[in-house]
Amino acid sequence: MALVPMRLLLDHAAENGYGIPAYNVNNLEQILAIMKAANETDSPVILQASRGARSYAGENFLRHLVLAAVETYPHIPVVMHQDHGNAPSTCYSALRNGFTSVMMDGSLEADAKTPASFEYNVAVTSEVVKVAHSIGCSVEGELGCLGSLETGKGDKEDGHGFDGTLSHDQLLTDPDEAVQFVEATQVDALAVAIGTSHGAYKFTRKPTGEILAISRIEEIHRRLPNTHLVMHGSSSVPQRWLDMINEYGGQIPETYGVPVEEIQKGIKSGVRKVNIDTDNRLAITAAIREAAAKDPSNFDPRHFMKPSIKYMMEVCSARYEAFGTAGNASKIKQQPIEVYAAMYAKGELDAKIAKTPATV
């Protein structure tokens, strides 16, 4: 089976009340870990690559690694998604390379560091939607800038992230603007800003509503009950991996991620895609440090990479179970992008906007 559009998976998740972790990939071992965990838990898969990942692995290598995953596990629906496309050209190059879903992040300008205007965001995202939908591929947009409500700053991911400090309002997605944005762009999914950020250093303390605005997701979902919401920067930064890394020579200070139970609250309020990268990086780093320390004379790369696959599988399997993803791969009827191109052309997948806010 070929790669499938992300809209297929998100629609199924919405109909059945679960979320799907979207894992960033750069190499063979990460893809193996994700697919093995998905196979064991019967979970649909979203593999996503940043611009940095595409540069690191090389377009052809990355594409064929993903195609190998699809060939090896044909019973699992797999999406290949461009994460944080900084400009329409980035999204178009991803589509040319076989991606079935792209994110046009117009919350920042093309330099990937300057906060953009609402009008700019709508313009570039609408342009990408028109092209992607014409060939049946899905589009994720972003409204609001990803960053910490504690500091007003945001960590960069592969060079993507704003410079300086932003106000509280800039770091939270406005529900009224969210409605306008979805109606104007017709995106398939909307990433919302709620105080999460990239990297391991998300919070200096266990997050509460003061610095992690899950309530903002609930508010947006009331206004956009039919729109698939996305949580970025949603690694939980498990203490286990931090302790293991530091035990074997690492120097990672105390930090907190997004608790799984908070993500579960988001899923109950319309979150269908949950971006996770740092947790897997930590698991891999812990495995490599442990393997090197326990057998310092070993120079076989497989000695270090095999346990990294094992530990990353533990992370992926746990998230598939916690988000309700497990058990759903076999229930999804796989459809190619050509089928979705026809559906978009007929208007069957147009965004459904509630004209008046729901009351609670």
C-alpha positions in Angstrom: 0.0 0.0 0.0 1.2 3.5 -0.7 1.5 6.4 1.8 -1.9 7.8 2.8 -3.0 11.5 3.4 -3.0 12.7 7.0 -6.7 13.7 6.7 -7.6 10.0 6.5 -6.1 9.3 9.9 -7.3 12.5 11.6 -10.9 12.0 10.5 -10.8 8.4 11.9 -9.3 9.7 15.1 -12.0 12.3 15.4 -14.8 9.8 14.7 -13.4 7.5 17.4 -12.1 9.9 20.0 -8.4 9.3 20.0 -5.2 11.2 19.2 -2.2 10.2 17.1 1.5 10.9 18.1 3.5 12.4 15.2 7.1 11.4 15.5 10.0 13.3 13.9 12.4 11.1 12.0 16.0 11.5 10.8 17.4 8.0 10.4 16.8 4.3 10.0 16.8 3.5 13.7 14.0 6.0 14.5 11.8 4.7 11.7 12.4 1.1 12.8 11.4 1.9 16.4 8.3 3.8 15.4 7.1 1.1 13.0 7.9 -1.8 15.3 6.0 -0.1 18.1 3.1 0.6 15.8 3.0 -3.0 14.6 2.9 -4.3 18.2 0.1 -2.0 19.2 -1.8 -1.9 15.9 -1.5 1.9 15.6 -1.6 4.2 12.5 1.6 6.2 12.0 2.5 9.8 11.2 6.2 10.1 10.4 7.3 13.7 10.1 10.5 15.4 8.9 11.7 18.9 9.5 13.8 20.9 7.0 16.8 19.9 9.1 16.0 16.2 8.9 15.6 16.4 5.1 19.0 18.1 4.9 20.6 15.7 7.3 19.4 12.4 5.8 19.1 13.6 2.2 15.8 13.7 0.2 16.3 10.4 -1.6 17.5 8.5 1.5 14.7 9.7 3.7 12.1 9.0 1.0 13.3 5.4 0.5 13.5 4.7 4.2 9.8 5.7 4.6 8.9 3.7 1.5 10.7 0.7 3.0 8.6 1.1 6.2 5.4 1.1 4.1 6.5 -2.0 2.2 7.5 -3.8 5.4 4.3 -3.0 7.2 1.6 -2.7 4.4 -1.2 -3.3 6.9 -0.3 -0.1 8.8 -1.5 3.3 7.3 1.5 5.6 7.2 1.6 9.4 6.6 4.8 11.3 5.6 4.4 14.8 6.9 6.6 17.9 6.4 7.0 19.6 9.8 7.2 23.4 10.1 7.4 24.3 6.4 8.7 27.9 6.5 7.5 28.9 3.1 5.3 27.6 0.2 8.4 26.5 -1.7 9.4 24.2 1.2 6.0 22.6 1.1 6.1 22.2 -2.6 9.5 20.5 -2.6 8.1 18.1 0.1 5.1 17.2 -2.1 7.5 16.6 -5.1 9.4 14.2 -2.9 6.3 12.1 -2.0 5.2 13.6 1.2 1.4 13.1 1.6 1.0 16.0 4.1 2.7 19.3 4.7 2.7 22.0 7.4 2.7 25.5 6.2 3.8 27.4 9.3 2.9 30.9 8.5 3.0 32.0 12.1 6.5 33.1 11.3 7.8 34.7 8.1 10.0 32.8 5.7 13.1 33.4 7.8 11.5 31.1 10.4 12.2 33.6 13.2 10.1 36.7 12.6 6.5 36.6 13.9 4.2 37.1 10.9 0.9 39.0 10.6 -2.4 37.3 10.5 -2.9 38.4 6.9 0.5 37.0 5.8 -0.3 33.7 7.5 -3.6 33.4 5.8 -2.1 34.2 2.4 0.7 31.7 2.4 -1.3 28.9 4.0 -4.2 29.4 1.5 -1.7 29.1 -1.3 -0.3 25.8 -0.1 -3.8 24.4 0.6 -4.8 25.1 -3.0 -1.8 23.2 -4.4 -1.8 20.4 -1.9 -5.5 19.7 -2.1 -5.4 19.6 -5.9 -3.3 16.4 -5.6 -5.0 15.0 -2.5 -2.4 15.9 0.1 -3.3 17.3 3.6 -2.2 20.6 5.1 -1.6 21.7 8.6 -1.5 25.4 9.5 -0.4 27.2 12.7 -1.9 30.2 14.4 0.0 31.8 17.3 3.7 31.4 18.1 5.0 28.4 19.9 6.8 29.5 23.0 6.9 29.5 26.8 4.3 31.4 28.9 6.9 31.4 31.7 9.6 33.3 29.8 8.0 34.6 26.7 10.7 32.8 24.7 10.8 29.8 22.4 13.4 27.2 21.7 14.3 26.6 18.1 13.8 23.3 16.4 16.3 22.8 13.5 16.6 26.6 13.3 12.8 27.2 13.4 11.6 29.5 16.1 11.1 33.2 16.9 13.8 35.4 18.2 13.5 37.6 21.3 10.5 37.7 23.7 6.8 37.8 22.8 3.8 38.9 24.8 1.3 36.6 26.5 -1.3 37.2 23.8 1.2 36.3 21.0 1.9 33.0 22.7 -1.8 32.0 22.8 -4.0 31.3 19.8 -7.0 33.6 19.7 -10.3 31.6 19.2 -11.9 34.3 17.1 -8.9 34.4 14.8 -8.8 30.6 14.7 -12.3 30.6 13.2 -11.4 33.2 10.7 -8.2 31.3 9.8 -9.8 27.9 9.2 -12.6 29.5 7.2 -10.2 31.5 5.0 -7.6 28.8 4.5 -9.5 25.5 4.6 -6.6 23.7 6.4 -7.1 20.1 7.4 -5.5 20.6 10.8 -4.7 23.6 13.0 -1.7 23.8 15.4 -2.5 26.0 18.3 -0.2 27.9 20.7 -0.9 27.1 24.4 2.4 27.6 26.1 4.4 24.5 24.9 7.8 24.9 23.2 10.3 22.8 21.4 13.1 20.9 23.1 13.6 19.5 26.6 13.5 22.7 28.6 9.7 23.5 28.3 8.9 24.3 32.0 10.9 25.0 35.2 8.2 23.4 37.2 5.3 20.9 36.7 3.0 22.9 34.4 -0.4 24.2 35.6 -3.0 26.2 33.8 -0.9 29.3 34.5 1.8 28.2 32.0 0.1 25.4 30.1 -3.2 26.6 28.7 -5.1 23.4 28.0 -8.3 25.5 28.6 -7.5 27.5 25.4 -7.8 24.2 23.4 -11.2 23.6 25.0 -12.3 27.1 24.0 -11.1 26.8 20.4 -12.7 23.3 20.1 -16.0 24.8 21.2 -15.7 27.3 18.3 -14.3 24.8 15.8 -15.8 21.4 16.8 -15.1 19.9 13.3 -11.4 21.1 13.0 -8.6 18.7 13.9 -6.3 20.5 16.4 -2.6 19.8 16.8 -0.4 20.1 19.9 3.3 20.9 19.1 6.1 20.6 21.6 4.3 17.9 23.5 7.1 15.6 24.7 6.7 14.7 28.4 10.5 14.6 29.2 10.4 11.5 31.4 12.6 11.6 34.4 13.8 8.1 33.7 15.7 9.2 30.6 17.1 12.3 32.2 18.4 10.3 35.2 20.0 7.7 32.9 21.7 10.3 30.7 23.1 12.1 33.7 24.2 8.8 35.4 26.4 8.0 32.3 28.0 11.4 32.0 25.3 13.7 30.7 24.6 17.2 32.1 20.9 17.9 31.7 19.5 20.2 34.4 16.1 19.7 36.0 13.3 20.3 33.6 9.6 19.4 33.0 7.7 18.5 29.9 4.0 18.2 29.1 2.4 15.6 31.4 0.6 12.8 29.5 -2.6 13.4 31.4 -2.7 17.0 30.1 -2.3 15.7 26.6 -5.2 13.4 27.2 -7.3 16.3 28.3 -6.4 18.0 25.0 -7.4 14.9 23.0 -10.8 15.0 24.7 -11.1 18.5 23.4 -10.3 17.9 19.7 -6.6 17.4 19.6 -5.9 14.7 17.0 -2.2 15.1 16.3 0.4 15.3 19.0 4.0 16.2 18.0 6.7 14.3 19.9 10.5 14.4 19.3 12.4 15.2 22.4 11.2 12.1 24.3 12.6 9.9 21.6 15.9 11.9 21.4 16.3 11.4 25.2 15.6 7.7 25.0 18.2 7.3 22.2 20.8 9.3 24.0 20.2 7.4 27.2 20.7 4.1 25.4 23.9 5.1 23.6 25.5 6.5 26.8 24.5 3.4 28.8 25.9 1.1 26.1 29.1 3.0 25.7 29.7 3.1 29.5 29.0 -0.5 30.1 31.2 -1.8 27.3 33.8 0.9 26.6 35.9 -1.3 24.3 33.1 -2.0 21.9 33.2 -0.2 18.6 30.4 -1.9 16.7 27.8 0.8 15.9 25.1 -1.8 16.3 26.0 -2.2 19.9 24.9 1.4 20.5 22.0 1.5 18.1 20.1 -1.7 19.0 19.3 -0.5 22.5 18.4 2.9 21.1 15.7 1.2 19.0 14.5 -0.7 22.1 14.2 2.4 24.3 12.6 4.5 21.7 10.0 1.7 21.1 9.1 1.9 24.7 8.3 5.6 24.3 6.3 5.1 21.2 4.3 2.2 22.5 3.5 4.1 25.7 2.2 7.1 23.7 0.2 4.9 21.3 -1.5 3.3 24.3 -2.0 6.5 26.3 -3.5 8.5 23.4 -5.9 5.7 22.4 -4.2 5.2 19.1 -3.5 1.5 19.8 -5.9 -1.0 18.1 -7.0 1.4 15.3 -4.6 0.7 12.4 -6.5 -2.4 11.3 -9.8 -0.4 11.4 -8.8 2.2 8.9 -9.5 1.6 5.2 -6.4 2.9 3.4 -7.0 5.3 0.6 -4.4 6.9 -1.8 -4.1 10.6 -2.3 -5.8 10.4 -5.7 -9.1 9.6 -3.9 -8.7 12.6 -1.7 -7.9 14.9 -4.7 -11.4 14.1 -6.0 -13.0 14.6 -2.7 -11.4 18.0 -2.3 -12.4 19.0 -5.8 -16.0 18.2 -5.0 -16.0 20.2 -1.8 -16.7 17.1 0.3 -13.8 17.9 2.7 -14.5 21.7 3.1 -14.1 23.0 6.6 -17.3 23.1 8.6 -17.5 26.3 10.6 -19.9 26.9 13.4 -21.3 30.3 12.8 -22.1 31.0 16.5 -20.1 29.8 19.5 -21.4 26.8 21.3 -22.7 27.5 24.8 -21.6 25.5 27.8 
